[in-house]
Amino acid sequence: MNVTISQEEVEHVAELARLQLTREESEQFTLQLSNILKYVEELNAVDTTGVCPTTSVVADDAGTLRDDEVRPSLSQEQALRNAPEAVDGFFHVPHIIRDR
């Protein structure tokens, strides 16, 4: 199975993430992400019959969540300060799901 990612896909994801990549960075990320996908494909080929699934690879108490407590947080103005666009006190984002 050919598991690679195209440079166009990398550039599309970068655009969605609002990252400006140089041509060299785009080429580098394309190669690196393709290598990661190839490695994941190798892992998928490993026979795990009889291996119990795990939810975590760390100690049982390592993922313990902190107590839920009220703490100071950002004001609405601070949270929206770096937003590309805000409308009525909310982040405004473009539609990404189109009717077919």
N, C-alpha and C positions, 0 to 999 in steps of 0.2 A: 504494500500500500504506500502510495506517495504522500507523505505528510509534510507539506511545506506551506509556507505562507508567502503570498506575493508581495512585492514592494507596494503595489497599489493598496492592498489590504492594510499594510503597516501605515501608509500615509493616511488612509481613511480613518483608522483608529486614532492616529495622532491628531487629526483634525477634530474628531469628536471630543478628544481630551484637551483640545485647545493648546496643543503642543506645536511649536514651530521647529521642524527638523530640517537640518541641512541635507543635501543629497547624500553625503557621506554617512551621516547618522541614520538616515533611512535605510541605506544599504546594509549598514552594520546591524541594525535592529532586525532587518529581514533575515539575515544569516543567523543571528542569535536565536530568534524566535523559531525559525525552522529547525535548528539543532535541538531546541527544547522539545518541540513537537515530535521529532524523531526519537528522542529519549523516552518520552511518554509512551510512544508506540511500542518501544522495546519493553517497557514495564507492563503494558497491556498484554504482551505475549507470554508473560511469566505464568506458569501454572500455579494457581493459589488454591487448588482443591485441598480441602482439609485444614486450611488456615482460617482461624477464627477472625472475623472482621473486628477491627478496633475503631473506637471513636476518637482516640487520642494516643499519641505516641509518647506523651509525657506522664509524669506521676498523676495519680488520681486527684490530688488537691491543687495541682498547678493551674487548673482552669477555673478555680473557684472565683466567682464574681464578688465584687465588693458590695457592701451593704448599700441599699438604695437610700440616698439621703439628699435633701434639698441643698444645693450649693449655688453660689452666684454664677451667673452665666452671661453670655453676650446679650446686649440689648438688640432689639430688632434693627436699629440703625447700624450698629457695629457689624451685625451679621450680614447685612446687605451692602456694606461699604464697598466690597470688591466685586459685587455682582455685575456682570456685563449689562444686565437690564433688570429693573425691578418695577412691578406694577402693583399698586395698592398695598404696599408693604410686603410683597411676596417676590420670590425669585421668578423671573419670567424666562421660560425656556422654549426653544422652538419645538414645533411638532415633529416627532421622529417616526411616528406610525402613520402611514398613509393608507387611504382606502384603496382596495385593489380593484 
